[in-house]
Amino acid sequence: MKHIEELIPKNKFDLSGIDELRKLSDEEILSILPNLLEWMKDMTWPVAKEMPALLSSHPKVLIPSIIEALRPEQMECDWKTFIIQVLLPLLDKEYLLKLKSSLERIAQFPTWGERDEGTDHEAKQLLDKVIRSGCYN
């Protein structure tokens, strides 16, 4: 098998390591999770379409990378929107609970960019869905 860092896609068309990435344990993939999450910055990329299923299979170690990506200092709000729209609905409620404060911050106190990109609306919708399911009671 290749060295784990070699499995990180090199460009938006590089799907060569996806099958091997799917076989990694949480411990093995942990060091490259932030790099893989970055491939969700543009969901039109072929490699981006593979990331939600891959990343959501490692929720225990993924949460810190998501929290980091959703921070107000992160200026790429379209990326935040993709994470909330595409990746987070794949996670079990127990993991969404760990993201509650990040989602509430975006929904209630969005940055200008988050408001402009509609990230706040997406966060509100996800929170409403999770609350209706009884997770946050």
Secondary structure, 3 states (H helix, E strand, C coil): CCCHHHHCCCCCCCCCCHHHHHCCCHHHHHHHHHHHHHCCCCCCCCCHHHHHHHHHCCHHHHHHHHHHHCCCCCCCHHHHHHHHHHHHHHCCHHHHHCCHHHHHHHHHCCCHHHHHHCHHHHHHHHHHHHHHCCCCC
